[in-house]
Amino acid sequence: MICAVESHDSLFYDHTVNGRKTTSGVTINQSLSPAYTTPAGGNLELYRLIPPPADSPHGTAPSRRVVFTAELPSTDTDYIVVALPAADHAAGTLQSRVIREEPESHHAGVLRIINVSSYECAVSCDNQSSMVASGGTALMNTAEGRILIQIAAHKASRWVPAFAGERRLSPALRGYLFISDYFAGPTPASDLPPPPILAKTIFEIAPVLNQTADIK
């Protein structure tokens, strides 16, 4: 599955279905995408089709512009791929973070914290707390009903409160907490200094372990 900090549509990727090469359209946003078939070679590459210049000969095919590449260590494992703005802020390009799924431990009633920010974060969930390094993950058991999530980021040698919010969890759901660096969109949210990180929670029905998927 793919989750992005911001929405991107009109993307395509090539893969193989029943031995035949296929091109599929893709839209990614702040929700978890459906599972995608692993491409040949194990790398997921998303691209845009750029129309040819107006003065091109008739029938000139559009060119491909790769905007996102994720290297998957194995085609036999499920992964979550997080799409982030490019480090150099190149327009229209994305960088990826690949996280292996843990279906045996990430089941109903469990929140998985995925920290793709550049900061170490302290996360508390009800009466539990965890230190999650940059690039690290952690699991927390959660109670049924409303849960309070709080996050502080370690920035410039001090802890900066960065997120606090309540979320509702049912016994059938498992949760994801994605932590990424603050990304300034085209319109600032407010005149206040931005927090160092952004946090996104997503809940889904926990999968049955004997079911298989292509990419997560």
Sequence and secondary structure as in RCSB ss.txt:
>XXXX:A:sequence
MICAVESHDSLFYDHTVNGRKTTSGVTINQSLSPAYTTPAGGNLELYRLIPPPADSPHGTAPSRRVVFTAELPST
DTDYIVVALPAADHAAGTLQSRVIREEPESHHAGVLRIINVSSYECAVSCDNQSSMVASGGTALMNTAEGRILIQ
IAAHKASRWVPAFAGERRLSPALRGYLFISDYFAGPTPASDLPPPPILAKTIFEIAPVLNQTADIK
>XXXX:A:secstr
 EEESS EEEEEEEEEETTEEEEEEEEE SS        TTSEEEEEEEE   TTS TT   EEEEEEEEE S T
TS EEEEEEE TT  TT EEEEEEE  TTTS TTEEEEEE SSS EEEEETTEEEEE TT EEEEE  SEEEEEE
EEEEETTEEEEEEEEEEEE TTEEEEEEEEE    SS S SS   SEEEEEEEEE   TT   S  
